[in-house]
């Protein structure tokens, strides 16, 4: 237990002084190795760092990152946004609703909350400001909608959980469909209520079927990509990793040779950006895996199991405890790091009381998605803060209603498991 106290102290100290999370995890692990009563050779460190990312399913991460880059290099993103305009742009809070629906469509392609938030934010926040929306509200809407990319498949955190827990990534993807739609619809309802309450925008139009039909056919090749990914995986046509590669190739071919609006010079830039984001995620996974391995070697999971089950073995009470742990972790840790650390510690407890590991992973991912918009390290908050040029205090005030709504969604998902799990049994 002494080792656990030491590594946690070192980890939080390093994070507080601004050391990147991956390096903090590695240095905290080194401190644990050196303070352990057992002899653990330091050669284990590079071995664990390398073997933790030597995984075929993890190849899906760079391919989905590349898919998102290709999508934004051409007109696929603009066509999706155009269809979203025709679908919901005519209702009250139209631009806010367009931002949310566009994020839902983007979520089915990129798998990255940060990429989704940045792409939609650059398009929608300036437009919302021009229409008279409050800056804080515009930024909060885009940031909260960006969290849907972590839930709706393909989801990079789900890939990380699937690899860590050794469960079907395809089943995880399927389980995330209904929760992702639920979160998106609840954000849209909140948008409607907030704009009506605060008078941010009075734009109300009429639905135009001609525009809807036109934008649908203009964007159909982009809109079907999420369906290709999901039905291809569920139908056994290809694995999640193969689906990611096919999605990247599809996005490249459609933008370059069908829409013909992606230049050759855009391709190396797309590869470079995808490589940077992948390196960041994989580095975090490697550091978190080393950290988790050390805790396991020190038998921390067994001690934690005894501690948790001493309070209760009722799975409904444990689900509340798990959600509290995930929420706190999401406030301080990147989702990939939290998943890699917490899964080996908590999954055995969950399985022991009869919680399905797929359902457990879904709850973890949905909960950690809220961490993208919670201070102090919510990544989506910092992205939209830069785009909207809004103060951090004002942004925090604006994001609170969205956090509350997403917590309510989380509780619905947690205590009505059939809502999300029935698709995995079809």
DOFI-594160 format. One line per 4 residues: for each residue x, y, z of C-alpha. Coordinates in nm, 3 decimals, decimal comma, always signed. Layout:
X Y Z; ... .
This chain:
+0,000 +0,000 +0,000; +0,297 +0,229 +0,062; +0,396 +0,203 -0,302; +0,047 +0,306 -0,413 .
+0,060 +0,615 -0,191; +0,401 +0,710 -0,328; +0,310 +0,668 -0,696; -0,019 +0,855 -0,655 .
+0,155 +1,141 -0,473; +0,422 +1,165 -0,743; +0,160 +1,142 -1,019; -0,059 +1,422 -0,885 .
+0,239 +1,640 -0,798; +0,375 +1,613 -1,152; +0,033 +1,683 -1,303; -0,015 +1,988 -1,080 .
+0,314 +2,142 -1,193; +0,217 +2,088 -1,557; +0,412 +1,778 -1,661; +0,235 +1,602 -1,954 .
+0,016 +1,312 -1,840; +0,213 +1,040 -2,024; +0,545 +1,149 -1,875; +0,383 +1,190 -1,532 .
+0,258 +0,830 -1,546; +0,600 +0,696 -1,645; +0,790 +0,894 -1,380; +0,537 +0,795 -1,113 .
+0,584 +0,433 -1,216; +0,963 +0,468 -1,189; +0,918 +0,605 -0,836; +0,703 +0,303 -0,757 .
+0,962 +0,062 -0,895; +1,234 +0,218 -0,682; +1,027 +0,215 -0,362; +0,887 -0,137 -0,399 .
+0,990 -0,399 -0,143; +1,006 -0,645 -0,430; +1,295 -0,644 -0,673; +1,164 -0,523 -1,007 .
+1,440 -0,466 -1,263; +1,421 -0,132 -1,442; +1,447 -0,321 -1,773; +1,078 -0,392 -1,725 .
+0,996 -0,026 -1,800; +1,087 -0,019 -2,172; +0,953 -0,373 -2,212; +0,612 -0,279 -2,076 .
+0,602 +0,048 -2,270; +0,663 -0,135 -2,597; +0,449 -0,445 -2,541; +0,152 -0,238 -2,421 .
+0,114 -0,076 -2,764; +0,219 -0,380 -2,967; -0,143 -0,458 -3,047; -0,316 -0,505 -3,382 .
-0,651 -0,353 -3,269; -0,472 -0,032 -3,170; -0,394 +0,023 -3,539; -0,754 +0,138 -3,568 .
-0,661 +0,460 -3,387; -0,432 +0,612 -3,655; -0,667 +0,504 -3,932; -0,971 +0,668 -3,773 .
-0,761 +0,978 -3,703; -0,661 +0,981 -4,070; -1,025 +0,939 -4,175; -1,114 +1,254 -3,984 .
-0,826 +1,445 -4,140; -0,924 +1,338 -4,493; -1,284 +1,433 -4,420; -1,184 +1,787 -4,325 .
-0,932 +1,823 -4,609; -1,212 +1,794 -4,866; -1,576 +1,890 -4,867; -1,716 +1,590 -4,679 .
-1,738 +1,796 -4,361; -1,911 +2,089 -4,532; -2,161 +1,856 -4,699; -2,245 +1,696 -4,365 .
-2,294 +2,040 -4,210; -2,514 +2,139 -4,505; -2,739 +1,840 -4,448; -2,758 +1,923 -4,077 .
-2,866 +2,279 -4,168; -3,147 +2,150 -4,388; -3,257 +1,902 -4,119; -3,272 +2,114 -3,802 .
-3,159 +2,465 -3,898; -3,519 +2,585 -3,927; -3,620 +2,522 -3,565; -3,566 +2,756 -3,268 .
-3,198 +2,763 -3,171; -3,133 +2,646 -3,525; -2,758 +2,704 -3,535; -2,711 +2,543 -3,193 .
-2,909 +2,243 -3,314; -2,704 +2,230 -3,634; -2,384 +2,229 -3,428; -2,508 +1,934 -3,223 .
-2,637 +1,731 -3,518; -2,319 +1,799 -3,717; -2,114 +1,674 -3,421; -2,323 +1,356 -3,414 .
-2,253 +1,294 -3,782; -1,882 +1,374 -3,739; -1,873 +1,141 -3,438; -1,961 +0,851 -3,665 .
-1,646 +0,915 -3,867; -1,360 +1,052 -3,656; -1,390 +0,876 -3,317; -1,210 +1,167 -3,148 .
-1,384 +1,420 -2,926; -1,110 +1,679 -2,968; -1,106 +1,649 -3,348; -1,486 +1,669 -3,360 .
-1,496 +1,978 -3,137; -1,224 +2,159 -3,331; -1,379 +2,083 -3,671; -1,734 +2,183 -3,578 .
-1,623 +2,475 -3,363; -1,429 +2,642 -3,643; -1,737 +2,626 -3,865; -2,022 +2,695 -3,624 .
-1,903 +2,923 -3,340; -1,836 +3,228 -3,564; -2,175 +3,177 -3,734; -2,354 +3,154 -3,400 .
-2,188 +3,473 -3,277; -2,296 +3,659 -3,592; -2,656 +3,551 -3,527; -2,648 +3,700 -3,178 .
-2,581 +3,394 -2,967; -2,398 +3,446 -2,641; -2,030 +3,353 -2,680; -2,028 +3,131 -2,375 .
-2,340 +2,946 -2,488; -2,204 +2,895 -2,840; -1,876 +2,757 -2,708; -2,050 +2,537 -2,449 .
-2,285 +2,392 -2,710; -2,002 +2,290 -2,940; -1,788 +2,156 -2,655; -2,065 +1,941 -2,510 .
-2,169 +1,809 -2,851; -1,807 +1,716 -2,915; -1,823 +1,464 -2,631; -2,063 +1,253 -2,841 .
-1,767 +1,145 -3,056; -1,639 +0,944 -2,760; -1,968 +0,750 -2,738; -2,102 +0,706 -3,092 .
-1,892 +0,454 -3,287; -1,620 +0,451 -3,398; -1,487 +0,562 -3,060; -1,115 +0,565 -2,984 .
-1,168 +0,525 -2,605; -1,383 +0,220 -2,679; -1,098 +0,073 -2,882; -0,864 +0,134 -2,588 .
-1,109 -0,031 -2,346; -1,164 -0,325 -2,579; -0,790 -0,388 -2,602; -0,736 -0,341 -2,226 .
-1,032 -0,555 -2,118; -1,003 -0,813 -2,395; -1,366 -0,775 -2,507; -1,530 -0,730 -2,847 .
-1,476 -0,381 -2,988; -1,764 -0,445 -3,229; -2,002 -0,506 -2,937; -1,878 -0,189 -2,768 .
-1,940 +0,009 -3,084; -2,293 -0,129 -3,111; -2,369 -0,057 -2,745; -2,268 +0,308 -2,794 .
-2,521 +0,388 -3,067; -2,834 +0,447 -2,855; -2,651 +0,631 -2,571; -2,484 +0,860 -2,826 .
-2,820 +0,946 -2,983; -2,974 +0,997 -2,638; -2,700 +1,243 -2,539; -2,731 +1,429 -2,869 .
-3,110 +1,466 -2,840; -3,088 +1,579 -2,477; -2,833 +1,848 -2,570; -3,065 +1,967 -2,848 .
-3,358 +1,991 -2,604; -3,140 +2,188 -2,365; -3,037 +2,418 -2,652; -3,403 +2,487 -2,725 .
-3,483 +2,565 -2,363; -3,178 +2,786 -2,301; -3,221 +2,994 -2,617; -3,590 +3,047 -2,539 .
-3,517 +3,133 -2,175; -3,229 +3,373 -2,247; -3,337 +3,507 -2,584; -3,005 +3,429 -2,752 .
-3,167 +3,384 -3,094; -3,520 +3,406 -3,227; -3,451 +3,245 -3,564; -3,744 +3,021 -3,656 .
-3,805 +2,911 -4,013; -3,988 +2,638 -4,198; -3,872 +2,298 -4,306; -3,793 +2,292 -4,678 .
-3,808 +1,944 -4,821; -3,639 +2,052 -5,145; -3,334 +2,174 -4,952; -3,336 +1,862 -4,735 .
-3,345 +1,637 -5,042; -3,075 +1,836 -5,222; -2,828 +1,836 -4,931; -2,901 +1,470 -4,857 .
-2,801 +1,358 -5,204; -2,503 +1,597 -5,208; -2,374 +1,450 -4,883; -2,495 +1,090 -4,904 .
-2,150 +0,950 -4,978; -2,024 +1,108 -4,656; -2,333 +1,021 -4,453; -2,315 +0,648 -4,531 .
-1,960 +0,610 -4,399; -2,068 +0,547 -4,035; -2,315 +0,286 -4,162; -2,042 +0,113 -4,360 .
-1,826 +0,097 -4,047; -2,099 -0,035 -3,814; -2,269 -0,284 -4,046; -1,936 -0,402 -4,181 .
-1,814 -0,486 -3,830; -2,144 -0,631 -3,705; -2,188 -0,830 -4,024; -1,848 -0,992 -3,985 .
-1,722 -0,846 -4,311; -1,420 -0,686 -4,146; -1,265 -0,629 -3,804; -1,266 -0,286 -3,635 .
-0,905 -0,233 -3,743; -0,986 -0,325 -4,102; -1,294 -0,101 -4,081; -1,071 +0,191 -3,982 .
-0,842 +0,132 -4,279; -1,139 +0,101 -4,515; -1,289 +0,423 -4,373; -0,963 +0,612 -4,435 .
-0,938 +0,478 -4,791; -1,306 +0,558 -4,853; -1,270 +0,917 -4,728; -0,961 +0,967 -4,945 .
-1,120 +0,825 -5,261; -1,447 +1,018 -5,222; -1,276 +1,351 -5,153; -1,003 +1,315 -5,412 .
-1,169 +1,138 -5,703; -1,545 +1,186 -5,659; -1,582 +1,532 -5,503; -1,242 +1,631 -5,651 .
-1,180 +1,901 -5,390; -0,876 +1,767 -5,205; -0,532 +1,869 -5,331; -0,233 +1,635 -5,333 .
-0,056 +1,879 -5,100; -0,328 +1,816 -4,839; -0,240 +1,447 -4,811; +0,098 +1,472 -4,631 .
-0,053 +1,733 -4,397; -0,337 +1,492 -4,313; -0,089 +1,211 -4,243; +0,124 +1,441 -4,027 .
-0,172 +1,562 -3,819; -0,306 +1,209 -3,775; +0,042 +1,092 -3,676; +0,076 +1,364 -3,412 .
-0,261 +1,284 -3,254; -0,192 +0,909 -3,266; +0,150 +0,953 -3,103; -0,010 +1,150 -2,820 .
-0,278 +0,884 -2,758; -0,041 +0,587 -2,787; +0,218 +0,752 -2,559; -0,053 +0,799 -2,295 .
-0,166 +0,436 -2,336; +0,191 +0,313 -2,291; +0,248 +0,522 -1,978; -0,088 +0,425 -1,829 .
-0,027 +0,057 -1,901; +0,307 +0,070 -1,719; +0,139 +0,248 -1,428; -0,139 -0,010 -1,416 .
+0,107 -0,299 -1,439; +0,295 -0,166 -1,137; -0,024 -0,137 -0,933; -0,117 -0,493 -1,032 .
+0,228 -0,620 -0,936; +0,180 -0,459 -0,595; -0,160 -0,638 -0,565; -0,347 -0,310 -0,544 .
-0,648 -0,452 -0,739; -0,698 -0,722 -0,477; -0,681 -0,467 -0,195; -0,921 -0,238 -0,380 .
-1,164 -0,527 -0,437; -1,168 -0,605 -0,067; -1,217 -0,238 +0,020; -1,502 -0,180 -0,226 .
-1,690 -0,503 -0,154; -1,663 -0,436 +0,220; -1,908 -0,148 +0,167; -2,154 -0,341 -0,046 .
-2,180 -0,623 -0,298; -2,503 -0,486 -0,445; -2,426 -0,414 -0,809; -2,656 -0,110 -0,822 .
-2,475 +0,053 -0,533; -2,141 -0,043 -0,688; -2,248 +0,118 -1,015; -2,292 +0,449 -0,831 .
-1,948 +0,406 -0,672; -1,793 +0,325 -1,010; -1,955 +0,631 -1,167; -1,822 +0,856 -0,892 .
-1,470 +0,714 -0,945; -1,494 +0,757 -1,323; -1,626 +1,112 -1,292; -1,344 +1,218 -1,060 .
-1,087 +1,046 -1,283; -1,231 +1,220 -1,590; -1,178 +1,559 -1,428; -0,803 +1,499 -1,407 .
-0,708 +1,229 -1,658; -0,726 +1,181 -2,032; -0,991 +0,918 -2,117; -0,736 +0,673 -2,262 .
-0,517 +0,700 -1,952; -0,812 +0,659 -1,715; -0,937 +0,354 -1,904; -0,597 +0,187 -1,909 .
-0,545 +0,246 -1,536; -0,894 +0,178 -1,401; -1,002 -0,117 -1,613; -0,762 -0,374 -1,458 .
-0,851 -0,241 -1,112; -1,231 -0,226 -1,133; -1,339 -0,468 -1,405; -1,279 -0,781 -1,188 .
-1,502 -0,627 -0,919; -1,775 -0,549 -1,174; -1,768 -0,896 -1,327; -1,770 -1,050 -0,980 .
-2,107 -0,890 -0,900; -2,262 -0,977 -1,235; -2,202 -0,664 -1,444; -2,148 -0,736 -1,813 .
-1,795 -0,623 -1,916; -1,936 -0,462 -2,234; -2,188 -0,264 -2,027; -1,919 -0,173 -1,776 .
-1,702 -0,039 -2,058; -1,992 +0,160 -2,200; -2,060 +0,327 -1,864; -1,690 +0,405 -1,824 .
-1,664 +0,562 -2,169; -1,986 +0,766 -2,135; -1,877 +0,890 -1,793; -1,527 +0,980 -1,907 .
-1,673 +1,166 -2,206; -1,813 +1,416 -1,954; -1,453 +1,475 -1,847; -1,395 +1,650 -2,179 .
-1,606 +1,942 -2,052; -1,530 +1,942 -1,679; -1,257 +2,158 -1,524; -0,971 +2,165 -1,457 .
-0,841 +1,974 -1,762; -1,144 +1,935 -1,992; -0,984 +1,929 -2,337; -1,294 +2,042 -2,527 .
-1,319 +2,349 -2,305; -0,972 +2,469 -2,401; -1,040 +2,405 -2,771; -1,359 +2,613 -2,782 .
-1,212 +2,878 -2,552; -0,948 +2,948 -2,816; -1,197 +2,948 -3,103; -1,462 +3,166 -2,934 .
-1,212 +3,391 -2,751; -1,425 +3,368 -2,437; -1,306 +3,388 -2,076; -1,263 +3,060 -1,891 .
-1,494 +3,173 -1,608; -1,776 +3,256 -1,848; -1,727 +2,926 -2,030; -1,747 +2,729 -1,703 .
-2,074 +2,908 -1,613; -2,218 +2,826 -1,955; -2,114 +2,459 -1,951; -2,274 +2,371 -1,615 .
-2,628 +2,302 -1,755; -2,478 +2,072 -2,018; -2,283 +1,879 -1,755; -2,600 +1,834 -1,549 .
-2,795 +1,705 -1,850; -2,515 +1,462 -1,942; -2,504 +1,330 -1,584; -2,879 +1,265 -1,608 .
-2,818 +1,079 -1,937; -2,546 +0,877 -1,765; -2,783 +0,771 -1,487; -3,046 +0,665 -1,743 .
-2,786 +0,459 -1,931; -2,656 +0,309 -1,606; -2,989 +0,197 -1,462; -3,168 +0,104 -1,784 .
-2,906 -0,124 -1,942; -3,151 -0,271 -2,193; -3,166 +0,071 -2,360; -2,815 +0,030 -2,497 .
-2,745 -0,342 -2,471; -3,037 -0,477 -2,672; -2,864 -0,387 -3,000; -2,567 -0,610 -2,913 .
-2,801 -0,912 -2,891; -2,964 -0,864 -3,231 .
